[in-house]
């Protein structure tokens, strides 16, 4: 972290703390203190002096918000302009304020600060307007707080997901302000109650505590719900949560939040009850004040983490370095065990939730029943989950930064031949020249089990070796070389598996064709872009060119297009003309030699010179026909029906990672 980033973290933390405090002051005044004190004697009103003590906190928070906000804006301007923070020009700040969205947002926030200052002046001087002014100030301070969401990751998303994420951010900030920001005012009120020292004051403490407790419970519920939404959008999976700096800080934030809940639970379950217990009430009041201040201190730690999170990329967009030597792979379980594990995990979560409810509601019978329910859930869930445990490595959840395409496969083929074929064999079947002298036969890289391993596992094994038999190539191959080899191995294995795909579309696991670039009608295109429009019939042929088949499909072009099917024909060379007459063949595209050689992996020597592959929108091979097959090539009406079946397969979600190495 450089000096400017550290400055931004400090400024963000202080600004969030100031805005949370402002919202909390007015939330406490409007929702707790104002209602509680209006019906009580002047003695406590004078002792508490809400207009004096709360206004001091509010003025201090407003000043801190103004100063920290200006510092944050200056640091952002320095980052945008590239100027050193210490030599930042006023003209640069003026440009940022007037010509960027960030600057316009901060001008709005400055206007809100000015209006809040006016409210504070009126709140102190106009007692008869205090309630109305307090509500206006509460609204303005809440607006000041929630506009911080525009500076967060949620504002960067677009569409419906962006709206949901931003809404969750807004609610998260507002709930944090009402609960966390009101803790210091609550502690001040407990101090005033203790100072007065009569039974009327105890009644005030009891009423205020119950009001504040109800508000806190609601805020915690909103924080939990919005926090879950934010976590899904910003990390999205366990590897991103455990293996990225963003996710690890988020876990620390969650741990501090749980600590706050624990202190709050003591207040609600134990100390609030003591307020009804006569003499014991005087012991509970200072403890309530102390615990509120402890919660505030922990909350400040949470805000410090929020300040740090703002300058980090979300975990979902960062390559996770897995910290554990194992992982749980549900795909390793049979279907029955998967269902049983899912049901039992849900049962564990439900019982754990009931435990929390039982503690909060002081229901011992529910607590006992929940604990008893946890025992069989854990006992039955443990065996199948244990069978799903697989070895893991730091790179296990890496995604390849090298795309699964013809260029990578061509480069990987050359690297494989030079470094790997001596053991694994030219065809990848583990029968290379050096294999006979090894204590353990090299792995067959054409078996389906290859695709059961994460590409991150393959990357680790190529770099660090396996079990002392396979050497590591980290010192010999660059990270990009290793990823190219992986893409070649995957393409080669997919080509072998493709030969077992039949002429009927099924939902079975399917090998994937690599992406490639081609030229058609003088324009450049790629297979991946074409697949966005629907399924593709990929025709791979050798000489003689299947002129009759291509003409047959061209005659049915309207029918095929109406069925959502695109046809692409790729031959062994760049030649796109008919051998007779010079007319261009329909559907034939121009490709490079590398593409033609890479796609040849998906043909077999005995295909009669032509293989046709039905690809779904993911590029997975759902059906296969050959010119020499028992049913030969599919007629157009079958192709249309199969294309409609292939179109029903969901498009795989994009992988946001991909920076391994």
WOQUI-V126878 format. One record per residue. RES is the residue in one letter. PSI is psi as a letter, one per 40 degrees, with the letter a starting at -180 (* if undefined). BURIAL is b if it has 16 or more other C-alpha atoms within 10 Angstrom, else e. D_CENTER is the distance of its C-alpha to the mean C-alpha in Angstrom with 2 decimals. Layout:
RES,PSI,BURIAL,D_CENTER / RES,PSI,BURIAL,D_CENTER
This chain:
X,h,e,22.81 / X,i,e,25.71 / X,d,e,28.01 / X,d,b,26.57 / X,d,e,23.01 / X,d,e,24.61 / X,d,b,26.61 / X,d,b,23.63 / X,d,b,21.95 / X,d,b,25.28 / X,d,b,25.86 / X,d,b,22.46 / X,d,b,23.05 / X,d,b,26.59 / X,d,b,25.79 / X,d,b,23.19 / X,d,b,25.76 / X,d,b,28.55 / X,d,b,26.88 / X,d,b,25.84 / X,d,b,29.43 / X,d,b,30.98 / X,d,b,29.17 / X,d,b,30.05 / X,d,b,33.69 / X,d,b,34.28 / X,d,b,32.28 / X,d,b,34.48 / X,d,b,37.60 / X,d,b,37.03 / X,d,b,35.59 / X,c,b,37.35 / X,d,b,40.09 / X,d,b,41.76 / X,d,b,42.22 / X,d,b,43.27 / X,d,b,45.79 / X,d,e,47.49 / X,e,e,49.43 / X,i,e,50.56 / X,i,e,53.32 / X,d,e,53.49 / X,d,e,53.64 / X,d,b,49.96 / X,d,b,49.13 / X,d,e,51.17 / X,d,e,49.75 / X,d,b,46.15 / X,f,b,46.92 / X,d,b,43.62 / X,d,b,44.41 / X,d,e,45.16 / X,d,e,42.60 / X,d,b,39.62 / X,d,b,40.68 / X,d,e,40.79 / X,d,b,37.19 / X,d,b,36.25 / X,d,b,38.22 / X,d,e,36.75 / X,d,b,33.19 / X,d,b,34.10 / X,d,e,35.63 / X,d,b,32.67 / X,d,b,30.31 / X,d,b,32.63 / X,d,b,33.05 / X,d,b,29.46 / X,d,b,28.31 / X,d,b,30.94 / X,d,b,29.92 / X,d,b,26.25 / X,d,b,27.46 / X,d,b,29.84 / X,d,b,27.21 / X,d,b,25.01 / X,d,b,28.25 / X,d,b,29.04 / X,d,e,25.76 / X,d,e,26.32 / X,d,b,29.98 / X,e,e,29.95 / X,i,e,32.78 / X,i,e,33.14 / X,d,b,32.29 / X,e,e,35.84 / X,f,e,37.42 / X,h,b,35.34 / X,i,e,37.65 / X,d,e,38.03 / X,d,e,38.11 / X,d,e,34.59 / X,d,b,33.32 / X,d,e,35.38 / X,d,e,33.82 / X,d,b,30.25 / X,d,b,31.35 / X,e,e,33.12 / X,e,e,31.39 / X,i,e,27.62 / X,d,e,25.27 / X,d,b,24.26 / X,d,b,27.98 / X,d,e,28.74 / X,d,b,26.09 / X,d,b,27.81 / X,d,e,31.20 / X,d,e,30.19 / X,d,b,29.07 / X,d,b,32.40 / X,d,e,34.26 / X,d,b,32.60 / X,d,b,33.66 / X,d,e,37.21 / X,d,e,37.37 / X,d,b,36.22 / X,d,b,39.00 / X,d,e,41.48 / X,d,b,40.35 / X,d,b,40.83 / X,d,e,44.33 / X,d,e,45.22 / X,d,b,43.73 / X,d,e,46.03 / X,d,e,49.16 / X,g,e,49.17 / X,d,e,49.27 / X,e,e,50.07 / X,e,e,46.96 / X,d,b,44.69 / X,d,b,42.89 / X,d,e,42.21 / X,d,b,41.24 / X,d,b,38.90 / X,d,b,37.04 / X,d,b,36.88 / X,d,b,35.59 / X,d,b,33.00 / X,d,b,31.75 / X,d,b,31.81 / X,d,b,30.07 / X,d,b,27.29 / X,d,b,26.95 / X,d,b,26.95 / X,d,b,24.13 / X,d,b,21.80 / X,e,b,22.37 / X,e,b,20.39 / X,d,b,17.28 / X,d,b,18.48 / X,e,e,17.99 / X,a,e,14.32 / X,d,b,11.04 / X,d,b,11.43 / X,e,b,14.67 / X,e,e,13.38 / X,i,e,11.86 / X,i,e,14.71 / X,a,e,16.25 / X,d,e,15.76 / X,d,e,11.98 / X,d,b,12.85 / X,d,e,15.61 / X,d,b,13.78 / X,d,b,11.20 / X,d,b,14.31 / X,d,b,16.39 / X,d,b,14.19 / X,d,b,14.44 / X,d,b,18.16 / X,d,b,18.81 / X,d,b,17.05 / X,d,b,19.27 / X,d,b,22.32 / X,d,b,22.15 / X,d,b,21.77 / X,d,b,24.75 / X,d,b,26.92 / X,c,b,26.45 / X,d,b,25.97 / X,d,b,28.22 / X,e,b,30.98 / X,d,b,31.39 / X,d,b,33.79 / X,d,b,35.91 / X,d,b,36.07 / X,d,b,37.32 / X,d,b,39.88 / X,d,b,41.11 / X,d,b,41.61 / X,d,b,43.57 / X,d,b,45.77 / X,d,b,46.37 / X,d,b,47.46 / X,d,e,49.72 / X,d,b,51.54 / X,f,e,52.06 / X,i,e,53.58 / X,d,e,52.70 / X,d,e,51.77 / X,d,b,49.08 / X,d,b,47.73 / X,d,b,47.50 / X,d,b,45.56 / X,d,b,43.16 / X,d,b,42.78 / X,d,b,42.06 / X,d,b,39.67 / X,d,b,37.74 / X,d,b,37.40 / X,d,b,36.25 / X,d,b,33.72 / X,d,b,32.53 / X,d,e,31.96 / X,d,b,30.00 / X,d,b,27.91 / X,d,b,27.14 / X,d,e,26.02 / X,d,b,23.86 / X,d,b,22.24 / X,d,e,21.50 / X,d,b,19.84 / X,d,b,17.87 / X,d,e,16.66 / X,d,e,15.75 / X,d,b,14.06 / X,d,b,12.30 / X,d,e,10.85 / X,d,b,9.72 / X,d,b,8.23 / X,d,b,6.48 / X,d,e,5.08 / X,d,b,4.29 / X,d,b,3.59 / X,d,b,2.75 / X,d,b,3.15 / X,i,e,6.28 / X,d,e,9.28 / X,d,b,9.88 / X,d,b,7.05 / X,d,b,8.35 / X,d,b,11.87 / X,e,b,12.23 / X,i,b,11.00 / X,d,b,12.96 / X,d,b,10.23 / X,d,b,9.17 / X,d,e,12.93 / X,d,b,13.90 / X,d,b,11.66 / X,d,e,13.50 / X,d,e,16.69 / X,d,b,16.13 / X,d,e,15.77 / X,d,e,18.89 / X,d,b,20.79 / X,d,b,19.94 / X,d,e,21.37 / X,d,b,24.34 / X,d,b,24.94 / X,d,b,24.90 / X,d,e,27.40 / X,d,b,29.73 / X,d,b,29.42 / X,d,b,30.27 / X,d,b,33.41 / X,d,b,34.37 / X,d,b,33.97 / X,d,e,35.42 / X,d,e,38.10 / X,d,b,39.12 / X,d,b,39.05 / X,d,e,41.38 / X,e,b,43.73 / X,e,b,44.32 / X,e,e,46.43 / X,f,e,48.39 / X,b,e,51.11 / X,d,e,51.71 / X,e,e,48.36 / X,d,b,46.73 / X,d,b,47.90 / X,d,e,46.02 / X,d,b,42.79 / X,d,b,42.75 / X,d,b,42.40 / X,d,b,39.78 / X,d,b,37.76 / X,d,b,38.08 / X,d,e,37.14 / X,d,b,34.04 / X,d,b,32.91 / X,d,b,33.28 / X,d,b,31.40 / X,d,b,28.49 / X,d,b,28.72 / X,d,b,28.70 / X,d,b,25.60 / X,d,b,23.98 / X,d,b,24.98 / X,d,b,23.11 / X,d,b,19.94 / X,d,b,20.63 / X,d,b,21.22 / X,d,b,17.74 / X,d,b,16.44 / X,d,b,18.74 / X,d,b,17.30 / X,d,b,13.59 / X,d,b,14.75 / X,e,b,15.93 / X,i,e,13.09 / X,i,e,10.50 / X,i,b,6.86 / X,d,b,5.98 / X,d,b,3.83 / X,e,b,7.29 / X,i,b,9.41 / X,h,b,11.53 / X,h,b,11.43 / X,h,b,15.02 / X,h,b,15.56 / X,e,b,17.92 / X,i,e,19.67 / X,e,e,22.54 / X,i,e,21.41 / X,i,b,18.64 / X,h,e,18.91 / X,g,e,19.12 / X,d,b,19.83 / X,e,e,21.09 / X,e,b,23.96 / X,i,b,25.31 / X,i,e,27.70 / X,d,e,26.79 / X,d,e,28.84 / X,d,b,27.20 / X,d,b,23.70 / X,d,e,24.89 / X,d,e,26.71 / X,d,b,23.83 / X,d,e,21.52 / X,d,e,24.38 / X,d,b,25.15 / X,d,b,21.66 / X,d,e,21.66 / X,d,b,25.13 / X,d,b,24.14 / X,d,e,21.51 / X,d,e,24.20 / X,d,b,26.82 / X,d,b,24.77 / X,d,e,24.20 / X,d,b,27.94 / X,d,b,28.76 / X,d,e,27.09 / X,d,e,28.89 / X,d,b,32.11 / X,d,b,31.98 / X,d,b,31.28 / X,e,e,34.04 / X,f,e,36.42 / X,g,e,36.96 / X,d,e,38.16 / X,d,e,38.78 / X,d,b,35.17 / X,d,b,33.98 / X,d,e,36.34 / X,d,e,35.37 / X,d,b,31.63 / X,d,e,32.34 / X,d,e,34.69 / X,d,b,32.09 / X,d,b,29.57 / X,d,e,32.08 / X,d,e,32.41 / X,d,b,28.70 / X,d,e,28.01 / X,d,e,31.17 / X,d,e,30.39 / X,d,b,26.70 / X,d,e,27.46 / X,d,e,29.50 / X,d,b,27.17 / X,d,b,24.14 / X,d,e,26.40 / X,e,e,27.19 / X,e,b,23.55 / X,h,e,23.29 / X,i,e,23.18 / X,i,e,23.75 / X,i,b,20.85 / X,i,b,20.91 / X,d,b,18.99 / X,e,b,18.10 / X,d,b,17.42 / X,e,b,13.80 / X,i,b,14.69 / X,i,b,14.57 / X,h,b,17.81 / X,e,e,18.23 / X,h,b,21.42 / X,i,b,21.25 / X,g,b,23.04 / X,i,b,26.06 / X,d,b,29.81 / X,d,b,30.04 / X,d,b,27.88 / X,d,b,29.83 / X,d,b,33.12 / X,d,b,32.37 / X,d,b,31.04 / X,d,b,34.24 / X,d,e,36.43 / X,d,b,34.57 / X,d,b,34.65 / X,d,e,38.38 / X,d,e,39.14 / X,d,e,37.19 / X,d,b,36.25 / X,d,b,38.95 / X,d,b,41.57 / X,d,b,39.95 / X,e,b,37.72 / X,i,b,40.27 / X,d,b,40.30 / X,e,b,38.90 / X,e,b,36.36 / X,e,b,38.26 / X,f,b,38.83 / X,f,b,42.48 / X,i,b,42.74 / X,d,e,45.98 / X,e,e,44.77 / X,d,b,43.30 / X,d,e,46.66 / X,e,e,47.01 / X,i,e,43.69 / X,d,e,43.66 / X,h,e,40.60 / X,h,b,40.30 / X,i,b,37.37 / X,i,b,34.60 / X,h,b,35.19 / X,e,b,32.41 / X,e,b,33.30 / X,i,e,32.50 / X,d,e,29.63 / X,e,e,28.28 / X,d,b,27.01 / X,e,e,24.09 / X,e,e,23.35 / X,h,e,22.25 / X,i,e,18.95 / X,d,b,19.81 / X,d,b,18.71 / X,d,b,21.52 / X,d,b,23.95 / X,d,b,23.11 / X,d,b,23.88 / X,d,b,27.08 / X,d,b,28.36 / X,d,b,27.89 / X,e,b,29.17 / X,i,b,31.25 / X,h,e,31.64 / X,f,e,34.04 / X,e,e,36.56 / X,d,e,37.61 / X,h,b,35.28 / X,i,e,35.32 / X,i,b,32.35 / X,e,b,32.23 / X,d,b,30.02 / X,e,e,33.14 / X,d,e,34.33 / X,h,b,31.40 / X,i,e,28.94 / X,d,b,25.20 / X,d,b,25.55 / X,d,b,28.59 / X,d,b,26.76 / X,d,b,24.03 / X,d,b,26.92 / X,d,b,28.70 / X,d,b,25.74 / X,d,b,25.52 / X,d,b,29.30 / X,d,b,29.29 / X,d,b,26.73 / X,d,b,28.77 / X,d,b,31.98 / X,d,b,30.86 / X,d,b,29.53 / X,d,b,32.95 / X,d,b,34.77 / X,d,b,32.79 / X,d,b,33.34 / X,e,b,37.05 / X,e,e,36.69 / X,h,b,35.01 / X,a,b,37.64 / X,e,b,38.69 / X,h,e,36.94 / X,h,b,33.37 / X,i,e,31.60 / X,e,e,28.17 / X,i,e,28.54 / X,h,e,26.15 / X,i,b,27.08 / X,i,b,27.27 / X,h,b,25.65 / X,i,b,27.78 / X,i,b,26.78 / X,i,b,26.18 / X,i,b,29.22 / X,i,b,30.82 / X,i,b,34.08 / X,h,e,36.66 / X,h,e,38.20 / X,f,e,40.73 / X,e,e,40.33 / X,i,e,36.59 / X,i,e,33.68 / X,i,e,30.90 / X,i,e,28.47 / X,d,b,27.90 / X,d,b,24.16 / X,d,e,25.13 / X,d,e,27.94 / X,d,b,25.82 / X,d,e,23.86 / X,e,e,27.18 / X,a,b,27.69 / X,i,b,29.15 / X,h,b,31.31 / X,h,b,34.56 / X,h,b,34.70 / X,h,b,38.32 / X,h,b,39.10 / X,i,b,42.81 / X,i,b,45.53 / X,i,e,49.04 / X,i,e,50.88 / X,h,b,48.52 / X,g,b,48.01 / X,d,e,49.61 / X,d,e,50.69 / X,d,e,47.25 / X,d,b,45.61 / X,d,e,48.38 / X,d,e,47.96 / X,d,b,44.27 / X,d,b,45.10 / X,d,e,47.67 / X,f,e,45.00 / X,d,b,42.44 / X,d,e,42.36 / X,d,b,41.88 / X,d,b,39.04 / X,d,e,37.31 / X,d,e,37.76 / X,e,b,35.98 / X,e,b,32.98 / X,h,b,33.92 / X,h,b,34.08 / X,h,b,36.41 / X,h,b,36.09 / X,h,b,38.88 / X,h,b,38.71 / X,a,b,41.84 / X,e,b,42.73 / X,a,b,43.66 / X,e,b,43.02 / X,h,e,46.08 / X,e,b,45.33 / X,i,e,48.90 / X,i,e,51.06 / X,e,e,53.69 / X,h,e,56.36 / X,e,e,56.91 / X,e,e,54.04 / X,i,e,51.96 / X,h,e,48.19 / X,i,b,46.75 / X,i,b,44.27 / X,e,b,40.59 / X,h,b,41.24 / X,i,b,38.86 / X,h,b,39.44 / X,i,b,37.37 / X,i,b,37.78 / X,d,e,39.46 / X,d,b,36.21 / X,d,b,34.56 / X,d,b,37.69 / X,d,b,37.81 / X,d,b,34.15 / X,d,b,34.51 / X,e,b,37.73 / X,d,b,35.66 / X,e,b,35.07 / X,i,b,38.83 / X,i,b,41.52 / X,d,e,45.03 / X,f,e,46.50 / X,e,b,44.70 / X,e,e,47.87 / X,e,b,46.47 / X,h,b,43.65 / X,h,b,40.30 / X,h,b,38.27 / X,h,b,34.63 / X,h,b,32.85 / X,h,b,29.19 / X,a,b,26.54 / X,e,b,23.90 / X,e,b,21.81 / X,e,b,24.97 / X,i,b,25.68 / X,h,b,29.45 / X,d,b,30.42 / X,i,b,34.20 / X,h,b,36.70 / X,i,b,40.33 / X,i,b,42.89 / X,d,b,46.29 / X,e,e,47.93 / X,i,e,46.11 / X,d,e,48.10 / X,e,e,46.92 / X,a,e,46.61 / X,i,b,44.38 / X,h,b,43.02 / X,i,e,44.85 / X,d,b,43.05 / X,d,e,42.91 / X,d,e,41.09 / X,d,b,38.63 / X,d,b,37.86 / X,d,e,37.36 / X,d,b,35.14 / X,d,b,33.05 / X,d,b,32.48 / X,d,b,31.39 / X,d,b,29.03 / X,e,b,27.47 / X,e,e,26.37 / X,h,e,23.81 / X,i,e,20.26 / X,h,e,18.53 / X,i,e,15.84 / X,i,e,12.28 / X,i,e,11.81 / X,h,e,10.39 / X,e,e,8.65 / X,a,b,10.13 / X,f,b,13.88 / X,f,e,15.59 / X,i,b,17.25 / X,*,b,20.80
